[in-house]
Amino acid sequence: MASSIELVEKIQQLETNNKTQSQQNLLLIEQGNYLSKAFTEGSQQSSYHIERVAVGDSIAIELKDYLLDHNPDMIVLDIGFADSTELLFIRDIRTLFHGLLVIVSNQSNEQEQLDAFKLGADDYLAKPIDSRILLIRIEALFRRKNERINQVELASLTLGDVCLQPKSQRCFVNGEVVKLTTFEFNLLKLLIERQGQILSRDQLYYTLLSRSYNGVERTLDVRMSQLREKLTMAGMEQNQIETVWGQGYMFNTRSA
């Protein structure tokens, strides 16, 4: 099977009875109804708003549009991996989505789990799964994510000679303040938080501009150039914003 998906006729909403203001939005991607059934069975304990898409034969632009419009907090993917081609489905999703990603599989071999995590999975569960265990694992992922977010918001982000203070939106290079626009600050913060990782234009446009990259627009490139210039003029030497041609951008430390 090709690593692709398409939306079903209408997204089915499986809203639970305990809807709250802090309710997390989950997107289920599945071949049958295994996940839908699991969440229905555990709905009395769940406070998640859930929507569903079905695995199909070809990737559809509707998925990208859906992610831009709805921005789920987590994707739970149920697919019976059988070879490396199907594992690349995770990579396809990661080009559009950098939130929490949970894999549910018919397979349970160790190599497949390792490959899934390398491609970007946050958790991996093999069938059969008790619905209560599934909900607990998901709750634990959200709890750890929230703890990390709280720590980041309270603390400074420092890498080499660059320091960010997210709460006050201030940037320092070698202890001196660098004036950045809100967009430049958020762009730099995202790059530093994912230091050493290549961020594609799709990811950056989706996260920072809430729209998809059309393949020709230069907005991001211009702003990236302006950010580089400001940091260089301020004396940044230990770090660099690297352009990875054909893939995207990456923030890393310079080799000694």
C-alpha positions, 0 to 999 in steps of 0.5 A: 500500500502506498503511504497516503491517505484521503478524507472520508465523505464527512469527518465523523465527530465522536464527541464525548460526554465530558467536554470542557474548555481545555478539551484536546482535539484528536484526529483518528486516521484508520483503516477500519473502526478500531480506534473509533470503537476504542474511544467510544468504549472509553468515552465516559473517561475521555474529555477529547473532541475526536474526528476521523479520516480513513486510509485510502489509495492516494494522498489528498490535498484535503488532509493539508487543508484539514490540518490548516483549518483544524490544527488537532492536538494529536493524531492517532494513526492505526495502520497495519505496517507490513514493510518500509513503504508503509512506515514512510506514511509517518514521514508524510504526516510529519511534513504537515504536522508536528504535534503529538503522533501516536501509532497503533499497529497490527505488528509488534516487532522491535525493528518496526517500533524503532523505525516508527520512532525515528520517523517521528512517532511519539508513542507506539502501541500494538494491537490488541489494546484495552481502550482504558490503556489507550486513553491513559497513554494519550493522557500521559503524552499530553501531560508531559507536553504541557509540562514541557510547555510550562517549563519553556514559558517560564524559563529562558531558551539559551543556545550558544550565544543566543538567549530568548525570553518567551514570556517577555518576547526578548532576544539577546545575543551575547547579552545584548538585546536584539530587536525582533518583530513578533514574527521573527521572534516566533520564527527564531523560537521555533528554530531553537526549540527544534535545534538540529532538526530540519523544518520544511517550508510546509511546517513553517508556513503552517505553524507561523502563518496558518496556511500552506506553502504554495511552492513559489511564495518568498515571504518566509525566505525574505523574513528568514534573511532579515532574521539572519542579518539581525543576528549576524549584525548583533554578533552571533557566531556560535550558532547559524541558521542553515538552509538545507536546499530542497528541504528547509531550514535548521538552527544549529551550533557551528563546528569548532 
